[in-house]
Structures are given as structure tokens and as C-alpha cells.
Amino acid sequence: QLQASGGGLVQAGGSLRLSCVASGLTFDDYVIAWFRRVPGRQREGVACISNSDGSTDYGNSVKGRFTISSDTSKNTVYLQMNSLKPEDTAVYYCNAVALATGLKVLNYWGQGTLVTVSS
């Protein structure tokens, strides 16, 4: 349902753009979020975007450096990551959540994509 890509190795100060392509769901109904996880640490919310109204939110550690955007014509959400730091190194996951009829929660996860930032 969700396919994440775009991870890789980059030097500190560099940039990467992650993509999350959705299939088999009504994209406009969903809030799409990026999370990241470092082994041994708790999963951290990075950014999210509502496809219904375009509102966004960011984790404090990435504000001003990361930008989330959505192209509903391509069923794709992007995470532009600038001024990357070694502490941004993690596996990044995209997540899609929506409420269906009867308050049923629809929740999908993509596979992770590894981002490694070297110092």
C-alpha cells in the first residue's frame, strides 16, 4: 500500500528527498506521516501532512530543515531533508491514517528506507 524510497548516504549538511507512494487507497482521505527509528531508541515522529486540507506539522528536531509536501495527482508524499545532521541517521517510515465509516481506523505502514548522515 505504501512504498518508501529515497534513503541513502549523505554528508552532514547535505540533502535528501524521501518519497512515499500510496496505492490501493483513497489518498485524499489520509494523513500521511514520516516517522524514524534508531535501533535501541523510541520511534520519533518527523512530519505529517493532511491531504484533505494541506496542513502540516513537524517534530521539533527537524523544524526549519525538513519540508513535507504532497502531490495528490501522483499519490505521493515527499520529505525534503536539508541541512542533515548525523543525528538524523535512522530508518525512515511513512504511515497513512484515516477514519472510515463507523470510526474504523485505517492505518498503513510502508517499509523503511535507511538514511545515513556521515560527519
C-alpha positions as CSV (number, residue, x, y, z in Angstrom):
1,Q,0.0,0.0,0.0
2,L,2.9,2.4,0.8
3,Q,6.3,2.3,-0.9
4,A,9.0,4.5,0.6
5,S,12.2,5.3,-1.2
6,G,15.0,7.9,-1.4
7,G,17.2,7.0,1.5
8,G,21.0,6.8,1.2
9,L,24.3,8.0,2.5
10,V,24.9,11.7,2.6
11,Q,27.4,14.0,4.3
12,A,26.4,16.3,7.1
13,G,24.9,19.5,5.7
14,G,23.7,17.7,2.7
15,S,20.1,17.0,1.5
16,L,17.9,14.0,0.6
17,R,14.4,13.7,-0.6
18,L,12.3,10.8,0.5
19,S,9.2,9.6,-1.4
20,C,6.2,7.7,-0.2
21,V,3.9,6.3,-2.9
22,A,0.5,5.1,-2.0
23,S,-1.6,2.6,-3.9
24,G,-5.0,1.0,-3.3
25,L,-6.3,3.7,-1.0
26,T,-8.2,7.0,-1.4
27,F,-5.2,9.2,-1.0
28,D,-7.1,12.4,-0.3
29,D,-8.7,11.0,2.8
30,Y,-5.4,10.3,4.6
31,V,-3.0,12.0,6.9
32,I,0.5,10.9,5.8
33,A,3.3,11.0,8.3
34,W,7.0,10.2,8.4
35,F,8.5,8.5,11.4
36,R,12.0,7.5,12.1
37,R,13.7,4.9,14.3
38,V,17.2,4.4,15.5
39,P,17.9,0.9,16.9
40,G,17.5,0.9,20.7
41,R,15.6,4.2,20.7
42,Q,11.9,5.0,20.6
43,R,10.2,5.8,17.3
44,E,10.1,9.5,16.6
45,G,7.5,11.4,14.6
46,V,9.2,13.6,12.0
47,A,6.5,15.3,10.0
48,C,2.9,14.9,8.8
49,I,0.6,16.3,6.2
50,S,-3.2,16.2,5.9
51,N,-4.2,15.5,2.3
52,S,-7.7,17.0,2.9
53,D,-6.5,20.5,3.9
54,G,-2.8,20.5,3.3
55,S,-2.0,21.3,7.0
56,T,1.4,20.2,8.2
57,D,3.3,19.6,11.4
58,Y,6.9,18.8,12.3
59,G,8.9,17.4,15.1
60,N,10.9,19.9,17.0
61,S,14.2,18.4,16.0
62,V,13.5,18.9,12.2
63,K,11.6,22.2,12.1
64,G,13.2,24.6,9.7
65,R,15.2,21.8,8.0
66,F,12.7,19.3,6.7
67,T,9.7,20.0,4.5
68,I,6.8,17.6,3.9
69,S,4.7,18.0,0.7
70,S,2.1,16.0,-1.1
71,D,1.3,15.5,-4.8
72,T,-2.2,14.1,-4.8
73,S,-2.1,13.6,-8.6
74,K,0.8,11.1,-8.1
75,N,-0.4,9.7,-4.7
76,T,3.0,10.6,-3.4
77,V,4.2,12.4,-0.3
78,Y,7.7,13.8,-0.2
79,L,10.0,14.6,2.7
80,Q,12.7,17.1,1.7
81,M,15.5,16.9,4.2
82,N,18.1,19.7,4.2
83,S,21.0,20.6,6.5
84,L,21.2,17.0,7.5
85,K,23.0,16.1,10.7
86,P,24.5,12.8,11.9
87,E,21.7,12.6,14.4
88,D,19.2,12.4,11.6
89,T,20.6,8.9,10.8
90,A,17.7,6.4,11.1
91,V,15.3,4.2,9.2
92,Y,12.5,6.4,8.0
93,Y,9.0,5.0,7.6
94,C,5.9,6.5,6.0
95,N,2.5,6.0,7.6
96,A,-1.0,6.7,6.3
97,V,-4.0,7.0,8.7
98,A,-7.7,7.8,8.0
99,L,-11.0,7.3,9.7
100,A,-13.5,5.3,7.8
101,T,-17.2,4.8,8.3
102,G,-18.1,3.6,11.8
103,L,-14.9,5.2,13.2
104,K,-12.8,2.4,11.8
105,V,-9.2,3.4,11.8
106,L,-7.3,2.7,8.6
107,N,-3.6,2.5,9.2
108,Y,-0.9,1.5,6.8
109,W,2.9,1.5,7.0
110,G,5.5,1.5,4.3
111,Q,8.8,-0.4,4.5
112,G,11.6,1.7,5.9
113,T,14.2,3.5,4.0
114,L,17.6,4.0,5.6
115,V,19.1,7.5,5.8
116,T,22.8,7.7,6.9
117,V,24.4,11.0,7.6
118,S,28.2,11.0,7.9
119,S,30.0,13.6,9.9
